[in-house]
Amino acid sequence: MVSPSFRLSWDLDYDAAQFIPLPGAAEIADRPEIARTWVDAALGHYESVAPLTDGDRQGLTVTAQALLAMVEPFVTRLWFAPPGVYSDVLVSVVVTDVEGETARTIVEGVTTSPGATAADGVAIETDAHGSGILIRRTSGVQPDGGRALLVAQWDLLLENGDVLIAVNAMGTTLPVFARLEEELLNLVEGIRLSDRVDA
């Protein structure tokens, strides 16, 4: 078991043409203005491919603000935003000790999903981070006063020695998930583990 006095150090190499990194919870707490700057940068990402109409800009702003509301400590979050395609898919990455409390919480969350349908588990092999499983499911959601939505949720769990890598993708733009499948393993291979450092 890993000593609690140590934590993992890791970073992520991702395709900036496909993913927009969200600021961290600590960054937003320290500098609240970063949220506005980030929304503008996200719009610029889309605008670099094609001009945005006022409706496009409004819809993307609402999506960006909703994604920002989901930031939390110790989770790296990326907006999967393929060029020229509207997406609300949020990808979350957690790297933790296999025996840690965070790992147990993640596994419980992946294996229990009330109301989910069409669960599909696929064995995954990676070059850099061992083997694991990808669980794909959909859930029905009824927002207050809105129409019913189908939400796709993918959970990829990998064990690399005593390290657990958990990647979650969630969104309502279901066709975008076909494109995400092409990028997901590349994203995972971009996780670079470093030596443990003092907590």
C-alpha positions in Angstrom: 0.0 0.0 0.0 1.3 3.5 -0.9 2.1 5.7 2.0 -0.4 8.6 2.4 2.6 10.9 2.8 3.3 10.6 -0.9 1.2 11.6 -3.9 1.4 11.0 -7.6 3.0 13.5 -10.0 1.7 13.3 -13.6 0.9 15.4 -16.6 -1.0 15.1 -19.8 -0.1 15.5 -23.4 -3.2 16.1 -25.4 -4.2 17.2 -29.0 -5.0 20.9 -28.6 -6.9 20.7 -31.9 -9.4 18.3 -30.3 -9.5 19.2 -26.6 -9.8 22.4 -24.7 -8.5 22.1 -21.1 -10.6 23.6 -18.4 -9.0 25.7 -15.7 -8.6 24.0 -12.3 -10.8 24.7 -9.3 -7.9 26.4 -7.5 -7.2 28.7 -10.4 -10.8 29.8 -10.6 -10.9 30.4 -6.8 -7.7 32.4 -6.9 -8.6 34.4 -10.1 -12.3 34.4 -10.8 -11.8 36.4 -13.9 -10.1 33.4 -15.5 -13.5 31.9 -16.2 -14.5 34.8 -18.5 -11.1 34.6 -20.2 -11.4 30.8 -20.7 -14.9 31.1 -22.3 -13.5 33.7 -24.7 -10.6 31.3 -25.6 -13.0 28.4 -26.1 -15.1 30.5 -28.5 -11.8 31.4 -30.3 -11.1 27.7 -30.7 -14.3 27.2 -32.5 -14.0 30.5 -34.5 -10.6 29.5 -35.8 -12.3 26.9 -38.0 -15.3 28.8 -39.2 -17.1 32.1 -38.3 -19.7 31.9 -35.6 -23.2 33.2 -35.8 -24.7 35.0 -32.9 -26.7 31.8 -32.1 -23.5 29.7 -32.3 -21.8 32.1 -30.0 -24.7 32.1 -27.5 -25.0 28.3 -27.5 -21.3 27.7 -27.1 -21.1 30.3 -24.3 -23.9 28.5 -22.4 -22.2 25.1 -22.9 -18.8 26.5 -21.8 -20.3 28.1 -18.6 -22.1 24.8 -17.8 -18.8 22.8 -18.1 -17.0 25.4 -16.0 -19.5 24.7 -13.2 -18.3 21.1 -13.1 -14.6 21.8 -12.2 -13.5 20.2 -8.9 -10.1 19.6 -7.2 -7.9 16.7 -8.2 -9.7 16.1 -11.5 -8.3 17.2 -14.9 -11.1 18.1 -17.2 -11.1 18.7 -21.0 -13.8 19.8 -23.3 -13.8 17.5 -26.3 -14.3 20.0 -29.1 -13.5 18.6 -32.6 -13.0 21.3 -35.2 -16.2 22.4 -36.8 -18.5 20.2 -34.6 -20.7 21.3 -31.7 -20.0 19.2 -28.6 -20.9 19.3 -25.0 -18.7 16.3 -24.1 -16.7 16.7 -21.0 -13.7 14.4 -20.4 -12.4 13.9 -16.9 -9.1 12.3 -16.0 -8.1 11.1 -12.5 -4.7 9.4 -11.7 -4.5 7.9 -8.2 -3.1 5.1 -6.1 -4.9 1.8 -6.7 -5.4 1.3 -2.9 -6.4 4.9 -2.2 -9.8 6.0 -1.0 -10.2 8.0 -4.3 -9.8 4.7 -6.3 -12.6 3.0 -4.3 -14.9 6.0 -4.9 -14.2 5.9 -8.6 -14.8 2.2 -9.0 -18.1 2.4 -7.1 -19.2 5.3 -9.3 -18.4 3.3 -12.4 -20.1 0.1 -11.4 -23.3 1.7 -10.1 -25.2 3.9 -12.4 -28.9 4.1 -11.5 -31.2 4.4 -14.6 -28.5 3.5 -17.0 -29.3 1.5 -20.1 -27.3 -0.3 -22.8 -24.2 -0.8 -20.7 -21.3 -2.3 -22.8 -18.0 -3.3 -21.4 -14.9 -3.7 -23.7 -11.5 -4.9 -22.7 -8.8 -2.3 -23.4 -5.0 -2.8 -23.9 -2.7 0.2 -24.0 1.0 0.5 -24.8 1.9 2.7 -21.9 -0.6 2.0 -19.1 -1.5 -1.7 -19.0 -5.0 -3.2 -19.5 -8.4 -2.3 -18.3 -12.0 -1.9 -19.3 -14.1 0.6 -21.1 -17.8 0.7 -20.0 -20.2 2.6 -22.3 -23.8 3.4 -21.2 -26.6 5.8 -21.8 -29.0 7.3 -19.3 -32.3 9.2 -19.7 -32.4 12.6 -18.1 -35.5 14.9 -17.7 -34.3 18.4 -17.0 -36.7 20.7 -15.1 -39.2 22.0 -17.7 -37.2 20.6 -20.5 -37.4 17.7 -22.9 -36.0 14.3 -22.1 -32.3 13.9 -23.0 -30.1 10.9 -23.6 -26.8 11.2 -21.9 -23.9 9.0 -22.9 -21.3 8.2 -20.3 -18.1 6.3 -20.9 -15.7 5.1 -18.1 -12.3 3.8 -18.9 -10.4 2.2 -16.0 -6.8 1.1 -16.3 -4.3 -0.3 -13.8 -0.6 0.5 -14.3 1.2 -1.2 -11.5 -0.1 0.5 -8.3 -1.6 3.4 -10.2 -5.3 3.6 -11.3 -6.1 5.7 -14.3 -9.8 6.6 -14.6 -11.2 8.5 -17.6 -14.8 9.6 -17.8 -16.6 11.1 -20.8 -20.1 12.4 -20.5 -22.3 14.4 -22.8 -25.6 14.7 -24.8 -24.1 15.2 -28.2 -24.1 11.4 -28.9 -22.7 11.4 -32.5 -19.5 13.1 -31.1 -18.7 10.0 -29.1 -17.9 8.2 -32.4 -15.1 10.7 -32.9 -14.1 10.5 -29.3 -13.5 6.8 -29.6 -10.7 7.6 -32.1 -9.1 10.0 -29.7 -9.6 8.3 -26.4 -6.6 5.9 -26.4 -4.4 8.7 -27.8 -5.4 10.8 -24.8 -4.7 8.0 -22.4 -1.2 7.3 -24.0 -0.5 11.0 -23.3 -0.7 10.5 -19.5 2.9 10.7 -18.3 3.6 9.4 -14.8 6.4 10.9 -12.8 8.1 9.9 -9.6 6.1 10.1 -6.4 6.7 13.3 -4.5 6.1 14.4 -0.9 2.5 15.4 -0.2 
